[in-house]
Amino acid sequence: GRLTTAEGNRLVRLAKVISFALQIYGTPEKVREFLRRPHAMLDGKSPFDVVLATNPGADLVISLLGRGAYSGGV
């Protein structure tokens, strides 16, 4: 079947984050680890859950990835 609008939006957000995370981490395994691990800057939530929740959540995770890339760790 077809995705609902909400499902499509979540899929697009996740794809955007995964694409950026791959640029940072270089391997799908490291990206999966990042997405699944609870993060202190996300109130102990996993980046995966935050990305799926809202558009601002996806932007927050991308910002977190960007800061980590330039500071030497995410």
PQR file of N, CA, C, O and H, with PARSE charges and radii, in Angstrom:
ATOM      1  N   GLY A   1       0.800  -1.183   0.000 -0.4000 1.5000
ATOM      2  CA  GLY A   1       0.000   0.000   0.000 -0.0000 2.0000
ATOM      3  C   GLY A   1       0.846   1.251   0.000  0.5500 1.7000
ATOM      4  O   GLY A   1       2.076   1.206   0.016 -0.5500 1.4000
ATOM      5  N   ARG A   2       0.162   2.345  -0.019 -0.4000 1.5000
ATOM      6  CA  ARG A   2       0.808   3.652  -0.029 -0.0000 2.0000
ATOM      7  C   ARG A   2       1.064   4.131   1.391  0.5500 1.7000
ATOM      8  O   ARG A   2       0.338   3.782   2.323 -0.5500 1.4000
ATOM      9  H   ARG A   2      -0.837   2.382  -0.032  0.4000 1.0000
ATOM     10  N   LEU A   3       2.097   4.927   1.535 -0.4000 1.5000
ATOM     11  CA  LEU A   3       2.378   5.535   2.824 -0.0000 2.0000
ATOM     12  C   LEU A   3       1.410   6.683   3.071  0.5500 1.7000
ATOM     13  O   LEU A   3       0.988   7.369   2.141 -0.5500 1.4000
ATOM     14  H   LEU A   3       2.686   5.210   0.779  0.4000 1.0000
ATOM     15  N   THR A   4       1.068   6.879   4.332 -0.4000 1.5000
ATOM     16  CA  THR A   4       0.296   8.062   4.681 -0.0000 2.0000
ATOM     17  C   THR A   4       1.232   9.270   4.602  0.5500 1.7000
ATOM     18  O   THR A   4       2.450   9.120   4.505 -0.5500 1.4000
ATOM     19  H   THR A   4       1.411   6.322   5.088  0.4000 1.0000
ATOM     20  N   THR A   5       0.657  10.447   4.645 -0.4000 1.5000
ATOM     21  CA  THR A   5       1.478  11.658   4.633 -0.0000 2.0000
ATOM     22  C   THR A   5       2.431  11.671   5.821  0.5500 1.7000
ATOM     23  O   THR A   5       3.605  12.009   5.673 -0.5500 1.4000
ATOM     24  H   THR A   5      -0.333  10.569   4.725  0.4000 1.0000
ATOM     25  N   ALA A   6       1.934  11.307   6.993 -0.4000 1.5000
ATOM     26  CA  ALA A   6       2.777  11.296   8.197 -0.0000 2.0000
ATOM     27  C   ALA A   6       3.914  10.285   8.050  0.5500 1.7000
ATOM     28  O   ALA A   6       5.052  10.579   8.417 -0.5500 1.4000
ATOM     29  H   ALA A   6       0.980  11.032   7.113  0.4000 1.0000
ATOM     30  N   GLU A   7       3.619   9.107   7.521 -0.4000 1.5000
ATOM     31  CA  GLU A   7       4.662   8.092   7.315 -0.0000 2.0000
ATOM     32  C   GLU A   7       5.694   8.571   6.304  0.5500 1.7000
ATOM     33  O   GLU A   7       6.894   8.381   6.500 -0.5500 1.4000
ATOM     34  H   GLU A   7       2.695   8.869   7.223  0.4000 1.0000
ATOM     35  N   GLY A   8       5.236   9.186   5.232 -0.4000 1.5000
ATOM     36  CA  GLY A   8       6.148   9.715   4.223 -0.0000 2.0000
ATOM     37  C   GLY A   8       7.055  10.797   4.797  0.5500 1.7000
ATOM     38  O   GLY A   8       8.247  10.845   4.497 -0.5500 1.4000
ATOM     39  H   GLY A   8       4.261   9.341   5.073  0.4000 1.0000
ATOM     40  N   ASN A   9       6.476  11.667   5.628 -0.4000 1.5000
ATOM     41  CA  ASN A   9       7.273  12.724   6.258 -0.0000 2.0000
ATOM     42  C   ASN A   9       8.342  12.132   7.164  0.5500 1.7000
ATOM     43  O   ASN A   9       9.485  12.590   7.151 -0.5500 1.4000
ATOM     44  H   ASN A   9       5.507  11.629   5.872  0.4000 1.0000
ATOM     45  N   ARG A  10       7.985  11.112   7.957 -0.4000 1.5000
ATOM     46  CA  ARG A  10       8.971  10.469   8.834 -0.0000 2.0000
ATOM     47  C   ARG A  10      10.076   9.821   8.016  0.5500 1.7000
ATOM     48  O   ARG A  10      11.249   9.908   8.377 -0.5500 1.4000
ATOM     49  H   ARG A  10       7.057  10.740   7.968  0.4000 1.0000
ATOM     50  N   LEU A  11       9.711   9.172   6.920 -0.4000 1.5000
ATOM     51  CA  LEU A  11      10.694   8.515   6.062 -0.0000 2.0000
ATOM     52  C   LEU A  11      11.667   9.536   5.458  0.5500 1.7000
ATOM     53  O   LEU A  11      12.872   9.290   5.406 -0.5500 1.4000
ATOM     54  H   LEU A  11       8.757   9.101   6.627  0.4000 1.0000
ATOM     55  N   VAL A  12      11.150  10.663   5.010 -0.4000 1.5000
ATOM     56  CA  VAL A  12      12.006  11.707   4.438 -0.0000 2.0000
ATOM     57  C   VAL A  12      12.952  12.250   5.504  0.5500 1.7000
ATOM     58  O   VAL A  12      14.139  12.435   5.237 -0.5500 1.4000
ATOM     59  H   VAL A  12      10.171  10.863   5.053  0.4000 1.0000
ATOM     60  N   ARG A  13      12.440  12.508   6.714 -0.4000 1.5000
ATOM     61  CA  ARG A  13      13.294  13.008   7.794 -0.0000 2.0000
ATOM     62  C   ARG A  13      14.405  12.020   8.103  0.5500 1.7000
ATOM     63  O   ARG A  13      15.565  12.405   8.248 -0.5500 1.4000
ATOM     64  H   ARG A  13      11.475  12.357   6.931  0.4000 1.0000
ATOM     65  N   LEU A  14      14.051  10.751   8.202 -0.4000 1.5000
ATOM     66  CA  LEU A  14      15.040   9.726   8.528 -0.0000 2.0000
ATOM     67  C   LEU A  14      16.090   9.608   7.421  0.5500 1.7000
ATOM     68  O   LEU A  14      17.281   9.491   7.707 -0.5500 1.4000
ATOM     69  H   LEU A  14      13.109  10.437   8.085  0.4000 1.0000
ATOM     70  N   ALA A  15      15.659   9.639   6.176 -0.4000 1.5000
ATOM     71  CA  ALA A  15      16.602   9.552   5.049 -0.0000 2.0000
ATOM     72  C   ALA A  15      17.574  10.726   5.064  0.5500 1.7000
ATOM     73  O   ALA A  15      18.766  10.553   4.808 -0.5500 1.4000
ATOM     74  H   ALA A  15      14.691   9.734   5.943  0.4000 1.0000
ATOM     75  N   LYS A  16      17.070  11.916   5.362 -0.4000 1.5000
ATOM     76  CA  LYS A  16      17.914  13.113   5.414 -0.0000 2.0000
ATOM     77  C   LYS A  16      18.973  12.978   6.504  0.5500 1.7000
ATOM     78  O   LYS A  16      20.139  13.306   6.289 -0.5500 1.4000
ATOM     79  H   LYS A  16      16.102  12.057   5.570  0.4000 1.0000
ATOM     80  N   VAL A  17      18.563  12.497   7.669 -0.4000 1.5000
ATOM     81  CA  VAL A  17      19.503  12.336   8.782 -0.0000 2.0000
ATOM     82  C   VAL A  17      20.512  11.241   8.480  0.5500 1.7000
ATOM     83  O   VAL A  17      21.705  11.413   8.733 -0.5500 1.4000
ATOM     84  H   VAL A  17      17.615  12.231   7.844  0.4000 1.0000
ATOM     85  N   ILE A  18      20.052  10.120   7.945 -0.4000 1.5000
ATOM     86  CA  ILE A  18      20.963   9.023   7.617 -0.0000 2.0000
ATOM     87  C   ILE A  18      21.992   9.471   6.584  0.5500 1.7000
ATOM     88  O   ILE A  18      23.173   9.144   6.703 -0.5500 1.4000
ATOM     89  H   ILE A  18      19.084   9.980   7.740  0.4000 1.0000
ATOM     90  N   SER A  19      21.557  10.207   5.584 -0.4000 1.5000
ATOM     91  CA  SER A  19      22.483  10.687   4.559 -0.0000 2.0000
ATOM     92  C   SER A  19      23.572  11.563   5.170  0.5500 1.7000
ATOM     93  O   SER A  19      24.750  11.407   4.849 -0.5500 1.4000
ATOM     94  H   SER A  19      20.598  10.473   5.487  0.4000 1.0000
ATOM     95  N   PHE A  20      23.181  12.483   6.047 -0.4000 1.5000
ATOM     96  CA  PHE A  20      24.161  13.360   6.685 -0.0000 2.0000
ATOM     97  C   PHE A  20      25.065  12.562   7.628  0.5500 1.7000
ATOM     98  O   PHE A  20      26.277  12.778   7.663 -0.5500 1.4000
ATOM     99  H   PHE A  20      22.224  12.610   6.308  0.4000 1.0000
ATOM    100  N   ALA A  21      24.477  11.652   8.381 -0.4000 1.5000
ATOM    101  CA  ALA A  21      25.255  10.836   9.320 -0.0000 2.0000
ATOM    102  C   ALA A  21      26.276   9.971   8.589  0.5500 1.7000
ATOM    103  O   ALA A  21      27.373   9.746   9.101 -0.5500 1.4000
ATOM    104  H   ALA A  21      23.493  11.477   8.353  0.4000 1.0000
ATOM    105  N   LEU A  22      25.934   9.488   7.411 -0.4000 1.5000
ATOM    106  CA  LEU A  22      26.889   8.705   6.621 -0.0000 2.0000
ATOM    107  C   LEU A  22      28.087   9.550   6.208  0.5500 1.7000
ATOM    108  O   LEU A  22      29.208   9.046   6.138 -0.5500 1.4000
ATOM    109  H   LEU A  22      25.044   9.671   6.995  0.4000 1.0000
ATOM    110  N   GLN A  23      27.858  10.820   5.935 -0.4000 1.5000
ATOM    111  CA  GLN A  23      28.972  11.715   5.599 -0.0000 2.0000
ATOM    112  C   GLN A  23      29.901  11.886   6.797  0.5500 1.7000
ATOM    113  O   GLN A  23      31.113  12.023   6.637 -0.5500 1.4000
ATOM    114  H   GLN A  23      26.947  11.229   5.991  0.4000 1.0000
ATOM    115  N   ILE A  24      29.328  11.878   7.986 -0.4000 1.5000
ATOM    116  CA  ILE A  24      30.103  12.072   9.209 -0.0000 2.0000
ATOM    117  C   ILE A  24      30.817  10.784   9.614  0.5500 1.7000
ATOM    118  O   ILE A  24      32.024  10.781   9.857 -0.5500 1.4000
ATOM    119  H   ILE A  24      28.343  11.767   8.116  0.4000 1.0000
ATOM    120  N   TYR A  25      30.052   9.687   9.683 -0.4000 1.5000
ATOM    121  CA  TYR A  25      30.575   8.431  10.212 -0.0000 2.0000
ATOM    122  C   TYR A  25      31.199   7.512   9.170  0.5500 1.7000
ATOM    123  O   TYR A  25      32.092   6.727   9.491 -0.5500 1.4000
ATOM    124  H   TYR A  25      29.072   9.690   9.486  0.4000 1.0000
ATOM    125  N   GLY A  26      30.740   7.602   7.932 -0.4000 1.5000
ATOM    126  CA  GLY A  26      31.348   6.824   6.870 -0.0000 2.0000
ATOM    127  C   GLY A  26      30.849   5.407   6.672  0.5500 1.7000
ATOM    128  O   GLY A  26      31.006   4.858   5.581 -0.5500 1.4000
ATOM    129  H   GLY A  26      30.015   8.239   7.672  0.4000 1.0000
ATOM    130  N   THR A  27      30.249   4.788   7.692 -0.4000 1.5000
ATOM    131  CA  THR A  27      29.753   3.419   7.529 -0.0000 2.0000
ATOM    132  C   THR A  27      28.337   3.289   8.089  0.5500 1.7000
ATOM    133  O   THR A  27      27.997   3.936   9.080 -0.5500 1.4000
ATOM    134  H   THR A  27      30.122   5.234   8.578  0.4000 1.0000
ATOM    135  N   PRO A  28      27.521   2.459   7.460 -0.5600 1.5000
ATOM    136  CA  PRO A  28      26.162   2.246   7.965  0.2800 2.0000
ATOM    137  C   PRO A  28      26.137   1.712   9.403  0.5500 1.7000
ATOM    138  O   PRO A  28      25.234   2.045  10.170 -0.5500 1.4000
ATOM    139  N   GLU A  29      27.108   0.900   9.763 -0.4000 1.5000
ATOM    140  CA  GLU A  29      27.144   0.334  11.115 -0.0000 2.0000
ATOM    141  C   GLU A  29      27.299   1.432  12.166  0.5500 1.7000
ATOM    142  O   GLU A  29      26.612   1.425  13.187 -0.5500 1.4000
ATOM    143  H   GLU A  29      27.842   0.629   9.140  0.4000 1.0000
ATOM    144  N   LYS A  30      28.197   2.365  11.912 -0.4000 1.5000
ATOM    145  CA  LYS A  30      28.404   3.462  12.858 -0.0000 2.0000
ATOM    146  C   LYS A  30      27.184   4.382  12.918  0.5500 1.7000
ATOM    147  O   LYS A  30      26.852   4.910  13.979 -0.5500 1.4000
ATOM    148  H   LYS A  30      28.755   2.371  11.082  0.4000 1.0000
ATOM    149  N   VAL A  31      26.525   4.569  11.788 -0.4000 1.5000
ATOM    150  CA  VAL A  31      25.307   5.380  11.759 -0.0000 2.0000
ATOM    151  C   VAL A  31      24.216   4.704  12.585  0.5500 1.7000
ATOM    152  O   VAL A  31      23.547   5.359  13.384 -0.5500 1.4000
ATOM    153  H   VAL A  31      26.794   4.139  10.926  0.4000 1.0000
ATOM    154  N   ARG A  32      24.035   3.405  12.398 -0.4000 1.5000
ATOM    155  CA  ARG A  32      23.030   2.673  13.187 -0.0000 2.0000
ATOM    156  C   ARG A  32      23.314   2.785  14.677  0.5500 1.7000
ATOM    157  O   ARG A  32      22.402   2.980  15.481 -0.5500 1.4000
ATOM    158  H   ARG A  32      24.579   2.873  11.749  0.4000 1.0000
ATOM    159  N   GLU A  33      24.581   2.661  15.038 -0.4000 1.5000
ATOM    160  CA  GLU A  33      24.949   2.771  16.450 -0.0000 2.0000
ATOM    161  C   GLU A  33      24.593   4.156  16.984  0.5500 1.7000
ATOM    162  O   GLU A  33      24.014   4.269  18.064 -0.5500 1.4000
ATOM    163  H   GLU A  33      25.322   2.502  14.385  0.4000 1.0000
ATOM    164  N   PHE A  34      24.930   5.204  16.243 -0.4000 1.5000
ATOM    165  CA  PHE A  34      24.596   6.562  16.657 -0.0000 2.0000
ATOM    166  C   PHE A  34      23.083   6.726  16.809  0.5500 1.7000
ATOM    167  O   PHE A  34      22.616   7.271  17.810 -0.5500 1.4000
ATOM    168  H   PHE A  34      25.400   5.111  15.365  0.4000 1.0000
ATOM    169  N   LEU A  35      22.322   6.262  15.830 -0.4000 1.5000
ATOM    170  CA  LEU A  35      20.870   6.458  15.856 -0.0000 2.0000
ATOM    171  C   LEU A  35      20.188   5.714  16.996  0.5500 1.7000
ATOM    172  O   LEU A  35      19.155   6.164  17.490 -0.5500 1.4000
ATOM    173  H   LEU A  35      22.701   5.819  15.017  0.4000 1.0000
ATOM    174  N   ARG A  36      20.735   4.602  17.417 -0.4000 1.5000
ATOM    175  CA  ARG A  36      20.093   3.778  18.455 -0.0000 2.0000
ATOM    176  C   ARG A  36      20.495   4.145  19.873  0.5500 1.7000
ATOM    177  O   ARG A  36      19.748   3.878  20.814 -0.5500 1.4000
ATOM    178  H   ARG A  36      21.575   4.236  17.016  0.4000 1.0000
ATOM    179  N   ARG A  37      21.663   4.752  20.043 -0.4000 1.5000
ATOM    180  CA  ARG A  37      22.202   5.034  21.373 -0.0000 2.0000
ATOM    181  C   ARG A  37      21.545   6.276  21.975  0.5500 1.7000
ATOM    182  O   ARG A  37      21.532   7.331  21.341 -0.5500 1.4000
ATOM    183  H   ARG A  37      22.271   4.969  19.279  0.4000 1.0000
ATOM    184  N   PRO A  38      20.998   6.165  23.190 -0.5600 1.5000
ATOM    185  CA  PRO A  38      20.451   7.356  23.852  0.2800 2.0000
ATOM    186  C   PRO A  38      21.536   8.430  23.962  0.5500 1.7000
ATOM    187  O   PRO A  38      22.710   8.125  24.169 -0.5500 1.4000
ATOM    188  N   HIS A  39      21.125   9.680  23.822 -0.4000 1.5000
ATOM    189  CA  HIS A  39      22.079  10.781  23.816 -0.0000 2.0000
ATOM    190  C   HIS A  39      21.682  11.812  24.869  0.5500 1.7000
ATOM    191  O   HIS A  39      20.517  12.200  24.957 -0.5500 1.4000
ATOM    192  H   HIS A  39      20.171   9.928  23.654  0.4000 1.0000
ATOM    193  N   ALA A  40      22.648  12.250  25.661 -0.4000 1.5000
ATOM    194  CA  ALA A  40      22.390  13.207  26.741 -0.0000 2.0000
ATOM    195  C   ALA A  40      21.805  14.519  26.215  0.5500 1.7000
ATOM    196  O   ALA A  40      20.950  15.117  26.868 -0.5500 1.4000
ATOM    197  H   ALA A  40      23.594  11.935  25.590  0.4000 1.0000
ATOM    198  N   MET A  41      22.256  14.969  25.048 -0.4000 1.5000
ATOM    199  CA  MET A  41      21.754  16.234  24.507 -0.0000 2.0000
ATOM    200  C   MET A  41      20.347  16.110  23.922  0.5500 1.7000
ATOM    201  O   MET A  41      19.761  17.095  23.472 -0.5500 1.4000
ATOM    202  H   MET A  41      22.950  14.482  24.518  0.4000 1.0000
ATOM    203  N   LEU A  42      19.820  14.897  23.934 -0.4000 1.5000
ATOM    204  CA  LEU A  42      18.445  14.657  23.473 -0.0000 2.0000
ATOM    205  C   LEU A  42      17.592  14.155  24.639  0.5500 1.7000
ATOM    206  O   LEU A  42      16.647  13.391  24.445 -0.5500 1.4000
ATOM    207  H   LEU A  42      20.296  14.097  24.299  0.4000 1.0000
ATOM    208  N   ASP A  43      17.935  14.589  25.837 -0.4000 1.5000
ATOM    209  CA  ASP A  43      17.222  14.186  27.060 -0.0000 2.0000
ATOM    210  C   ASP A  43      17.180  12.674  27.236  0.5500 1.7000
ATOM    211  O   ASP A  43      16.188  12.120  27.710 -0.5500 1.4000
ATOM    212  H   ASP A  43      18.703  15.209  25.994  0.4000 1.0000
ATOM    213  N   GLY A  44      18.272  12.013  26.847 -0.4000 1.5000
ATOM    214  CA  GLY A  44      18.371  10.570  27.013 -0.0000 2.0000
ATOM    215  C   GLY A  44      17.617   9.761  25.972  0.5500 1.7000
ATOM    216  O   GLY A  44      17.568   8.534  26.059 -0.5500 1.4000
ATOM    217  H   GLY A  44      19.077  12.463  26.461  0.4000 1.0000
ATOM    218  N   LYS A  45      17.029  10.427  24.991 -0.4000 1.5000
ATOM    219  CA  LYS A  45      16.319   9.722  23.913 -0.0000 2.0000
ATOM    220  C   LYS A  45      17.314   9.354  22.825  0.5500 1.7000
ATOM    221  O   LYS A  45      18.378   9.962  22.706 -0.5500 1.4000
ATOM    222  H   LYS A  45      17.068  11.424  24.920  0.4000 1.0000
ATOM    223  N   SER A  46      16.955   8.356  22.038 -0.4000 1.5000
ATOM    224  CA  SER A  46      17.804   7.997  20.902 -0.0000 2.0000
ATOM    225  C   SER A  46      17.550   8.984  19.762  0.5500 1.7000
ATOM    226  O   SER A  46      16.429   9.468  19.600 -0.5500 1.4000
ATOM    227  H   SER A  46      16.090   7.863  22.135  0.4000 1.0000
ATOM    228  N   PRO A  47      18.578   9.283  18.976 -0.5600 1.5000
ATOM    229  CA  PRO A  47      18.370  10.146  17.813  0.2800 2.0000
ATOM    230  C   PRO A  47      17.275   9.601  16.883  0.5500 1.7000
ATOM    231  O   PRO A  47      16.514  10.373  16.299 -0.5500 1.4000
ATOM    232  N   PHE A  48      17.199   8.286  16.750 -0.4000 1.5000
ATOM    233  CA  PHE A  48      16.172   7.664  15.903 -0.0000 2.0000
ATOM    234  C   PHE A  48      14.775   8.097  16.348  0.5500 1.7000
ATOM    235  O   PHE A  48      13.953   8.509  15.528 -0.5500 1.4000
ATOM    236  H   PHE A  48      17.817   7.659  17.224  0.4000 1.0000
ATOM    237  N   ASP A  49      14.515   8.001  17.652 -0.4000 1.5000
ATOM    238  CA  ASP A  49      13.195   8.380  18.167 -0.0000 2.0000
ATOM    239  C   ASP A  49      12.915   9.865  17.980  0.5500 1.7000
ATOM    240  O   ASP A  49      11.789  10.250  17.663 -0.5500 1.4000
ATOM    241  H   ASP A  49      15.182   7.667  18.318  0.4000 1.0000
ATOM    242  N   VAL A  50      13.922  10.693  18.171 -0.4000 1.5000
ATOM    243  CA  VAL A  50      13.762  12.137  18.031 -0.0000 2.0000
ATOM    244  C   VAL A  50      13.484  12.509  16.578  0.5500 1.7000
ATOM    245  O   VAL A  50      12.645  13.367  16.299 -0.5500 1.4000
ATOM    246  H   VAL A  50      14.837  10.381  18.428  0.4000 1.0000
ATOM    247  N   VAL A  51      14.188  11.864  15.659 -0.4000 1.5000
ATOM    248  CA  VAL A  51      13.983  12.129  14.224 -0.0000 2.0000
ATOM    249  C   VAL A  51      12.565  11.764  13.811  0.5500 1.7000
ATOM    250  O   VAL A  51      11.916  12.511  13.079 -0.5500 1.4000
ATOM    251  H   VAL A  51      14.869  11.168  15.885  0.4000 1.0000
ATOM    252  N   LEU A  52      12.086  10.625  14.275 -0.4000 1.5000
ATOM    253  CA  LEU A  52      10.756  10.181  13.874 -0.0000 2.0000
ATOM    254  C   LEU A  52       9.643  11.027  14.486  0.5500 1.7000
ATOM    255  O   LEU A  52       8.539  11.082  13.944 -0.5500 1.4000
ATOM    256  H   LEU A  52      12.613  10.018  14.869  0.4000 1.0000
ATOM    257  N   ALA A  53       9.920  11.679  15.597 -0.4000 1.5000
ATOM    258  CA  ALA A  53       8.872  12.413  16.306 -0.0000 2.0000
ATOM    259  C   ALA A  53       8.418  13.677  15.565  0.5500 1.7000
ATOM    260  O   ALA A  53       7.221  13.884  15.369 -0.5500 1.4000
ATOM    261  H   ALA A  53      10.817  11.635  16.037  0.4000 1.0000
ATOM    262  N   THR A  54       9.366  14.515  15.157 -0.4000 1.5000
ATOM    263  CA  THR A  54       8.996  15.806  14.555 -0.0000 2.0000
ATOM    264  C   THR A  54      10.066  16.309  13.596  0.5500 1.7000
ATOM    265  O   THR A  54      11.207  15.849  13.624 -0.5500 1.4000
ATOM    266  H   THR A  54      10.339  14.346  15.316  0.4000 1.0000
ATOM    267  N   ASN A  55       9.683  17.262  12.744 -0.4000 1.5000
ATOM    268  CA  ASN A  55      10.658  17.926  11.876 -0.0000 2.0000
ATOM    269  C   ASN A  55      11.713  18.667  12.695  0.5500 1.7000
ATOM    270  O   ASN A  55      12.901  18.556  12.393 -0.5500 1.4000
ATOM    271  H   ASN A  55       8.756  17.636  12.721  0.4000 1.0000
ATOM    272  N   PRO A  56      11.312  19.424  13.727 -0.5600 1.5000
ATOM    273  CA  PRO A  56      12.338  20.075  14.546  0.2800 2.0000
ATOM    274  C   PRO A  56      13.275  19.066  15.214  0.5500 1.7000
ATOM    275  O   PRO A  56      14.450  19.362  15.434 -0.5500 1.4000
ATOM    276  N   GLY A  57      12.760  17.882  15.535 -0.4000 1.5000
ATOM    277  CA  GLY A  57      13.607  16.842  16.111 -0.0000 2.0000
ATOM    278  C   GLY A  57      14.677  16.394  15.130  0.5500 1.7000
ATOM    279  O   GLY A  57      15.829  16.189  15.513 -0.5500 1.4000
ATOM    280  H   GLY A  57      11.805  17.642  15.356  0.4000 1.0000
ATOM    281  N   ALA A  58      14.303  16.243  13.872 -0.4000 1.5000
ATOM    282  CA  ALA A  58      15.276  15.869  12.844 -0.0000 2.0000
ATOM    283  C   ALA A  58      16.323  16.960  12.679  0.5500 1.7000
ATOM    284  O   ALA A  58      17.510  16.670  12.532 -0.5500 1.4000
ATOM    285  H   ALA A  58      13.367  16.410  13.561  0.4000 1.0000
ATOM    286  N   ASP A  59      15.885  18.211  12.704 -0.4000 1.5000
ATOM    287  CA  ASP A  59      16.828  19.327  12.599 -0.0000 2.0000
ATOM    288  C   ASP A  59      17.786  19.345  13.784  0.5500 1.7000
ATOM    289  O   ASP A  59      18.969  19.643  13.624 -0.5500 1.4000
ATOM    290  H   ASP A  59      14.920  18.447  12.824  0.4000 1.0000
ATOM    291  N   LEU A  60      17.279  19.027  14.970 -0.4000 1.5000
ATOM    292  CA  LEU A  60      18.117  18.977  16.163 -0.0000 2.0000
ATOM    293  C   LEU A  60      19.192  17.901  16.038  0.5500 1.7000
ATOM    294  O   LEU A  60      20.346  18.129  16.398 -0.5500 1.4000
ATOM    295  H   LEU A  60      16.318  18.784  15.101  0.4000 1.0000
ATOM    296  N   VAL A  61      18.816  16.732  15.530 -0.4000 1.5000
ATOM    297  CA  VAL A  61      19.784  15.635  15.358 -0.0000 2.0000
ATOM    298  C   VAL A  61      20.819  16.015  14.306  0.5500 1.7000
ATOM    299  O   VAL A  61      22.001  15.722  14.483 -0.5500 1.4000
ATOM    300  H   VAL A  61      17.878  16.546  15.237  0.4000 1.0000
ATOM    301  N   ILE A  62      20.410  16.653  13.228 -0.4000 1.5000
ATOM    302  CA  ILE A  62      21.362  17.097  12.209 -0.0000 2.0000
ATOM    303  C   ILE A  62      22.321  18.130  12.798  0.5500 1.7000
ATOM    304  O   ILE A  62      23.520  18.099  12.519 -0.5500 1.4000
ATOM    305  H   ILE A  62      19.449  16.891  13.084  0.4000 1.0000
ATOM    306  N   SER A  63      21.802  19.028  13.599 -0.4000 1.5000
ATOM    307  CA  SER A  63      22.653  20.013  14.271 -0.0000 2.0000
ATOM    308  C   SER A  63      23.642  19.335  15.201  0.5500 1.7000
ATOM    309  O   SER A  63      24.813  19.711  15.250 -0.5500 1.4000
ATOM    310  H   SER A  63      20.829  19.054  13.826  0.4000 1.0000
ATOM    311  N   LEU A  64      23.179  18.348  15.930 -0.4000 1.5000
ATOM    312  CA  LEU A  64      24.032  17.574  16.824 -0.0000 2.0000
ATOM    313  C   LEU A  64      25.146  16.873  16.043  0.5500 1.7000
ATOM    314  O   LEU A  64      26.305  16.880  16.459 -0.5500 1.4000
ATOM    315  H   LEU A  64      22.228  18.043  15.890  0.4000 1.0000
ATOM    316  N   LEU A  65      24.793  16.278  14.929 -0.4000 1.5000
ATOM    317  CA  LEU A  65      25.797  15.638  14.069 -0.0000 2.0000
ATOM    318  C   LEU A  65      26.814  16.648  13.567  0.5500 1.7000
ATOM    319  O   LEU A  65      28.016  16.382  13.573 -0.5500 1.4000
ATOM    320  H   LEU A  65      23.852  16.271  14.590  0.4000 1.0000
ATOM    321  N   GLY A  66      26.340  17.800  13.136 -0.4000 1.5000
ATOM    322  CA  GLY A  66      27.236  18.833  12.619 -0.0000 2.0000
ATOM    323  C   GLY A  66      28.197  19.339  13.678  0.5500 1.7000
ATOM    324  O   GLY A  66      29.387  19.511  13.414 -0.5500 1.4000
ATOM    325  H   GLY A  66      25.363  18.017  13.131  0.4000 1.0000
ATOM    326  N   ARG A  67      27.678  19.580  14.885 -0.4000 1.5000
ATOM    327  CA  ARG A  67      28.546  20.038  15.977 -0.0000 2.0000
ATOM    328  C   ARG A  67      29.583  18.986  16.316  0.5500 1.7000
ATOM    329  O   ARG A  67      30.746  19.305  16.561 -0.5500 1.4000
ATOM    330  H   ARG A  67      26.711  19.441  15.099  0.4000 1.0000
ATOM    331  N   GLY A  68      29.160  17.734  16.330 -0.4000 1.5000
ATOM    332  CA  GLY A  68      30.086  16.645  16.638 -0.0000 2.0000
ATOM    333  C   GLY A  68      31.158  16.487  15.580  0.5500 1.7000
ATOM    334  O   GLY A  68      32.311  16.186  15.890 -0.5500 1.4000
ATOM    335  H   GLY A  68      28.215  17.475  16.131  0.4000 1.0000
ATOM    336  N   ALA A  69      30.777  16.689  14.337 -0.4000 1.5000
ATOM    337  CA  ALA A  69      31.738  16.546  13.246 -0.0000 2.0000
ATOM    338  C   ALA A  69      32.845  17.584  13.342  0.5500 1.7000
ATOM    339  O   ALA A  69      34.002  17.302  13.028 -0.5500 1.4000
ATOM    340  H   ALA A  69      29.841  16.933  14.085  0.4000 1.0000
ATOM    341  N   TYR A  70      32.488  18.775  13.773 -0.4000 1.5000
ATOM    342  CA  TYR A  70      33.475  19.845  13.825 -0.0000 2.0000
ATOM    343  C   TYR A  70      34.211  19.915  15.144  0.5500 1.7000
ATOM    344  O   TYR A  70      35.251  20.564  15.246 -0.5500 1.4000
ATOM    345  H   TYR A  70      31.549  19.004  14.027  0.4000 1.0000
ATOM    346  N   SER A  71      33.670  19.240  16.169 -0.4000 1.5000
ATOM    347  CA  SER A  71      34.355  19.264  17.465 -0.0000 2.0000
ATOM    348  C   SER A  71      35.122  17.968  17.737  0.5500 1.7000
ATOM    349  O   SER A  71      35.846  17.863  18.727 -0.5500 1.4000
ATOM    350  H   SER A  71      32.825  18.712  16.086  0.4000 1.0000
ATOM    351  N   GLY A  72      34.957  16.985  16.851 -0.4000 1.5000
ATOM    352  CA  GLY A  72      35.701  15.749  17.002 -0.0000 2.0000
ATOM    353  C   GLY A  72      34.937  14.606  17.635  0.5500 1.7000
ATOM    354  O   GLY A  72      35.521  13.547  17.865 -0.5500 1.4000
ATOM    355  H   GLY A  72      34.370  17.070  16.047  0.4000 1.0000
ATOM    356  N   GLY A  73      33.671  14.769  17.925 -0.4000 1.5000
ATOM    357  CA  GLY A  73      32.902  13.665  18.479 -0.0000 2.0000
ATOM    358  C   GLY A  73      31.443  14.010  18.618  0.5500 1.7000
ATOM    359  O   GLY A  73      31.080  15.145  18.926 -0.5500 1.4000
ATOM    360  H   GLY A  73      33.196  15.630  17.739  0.4000 1.0000
ATOM    361  N   VAL A  74      30.594  12.999  18.383 -0.4000 1.5000
ATOM    362  CA  VAL A  74      29.148  13.214  18.468 -0.0000 2.0000
ATOM    363  C   VAL A  74      28.624  12.527  19.703  0.5500 1.7000
ATOM    364  O   VAL A  74      27.425  12.576  19.975 -0.5500 1.4000
ATOM    365  H   VAL A  74      30.888  12.077  18.133  0.4000 1.0000
TER
END
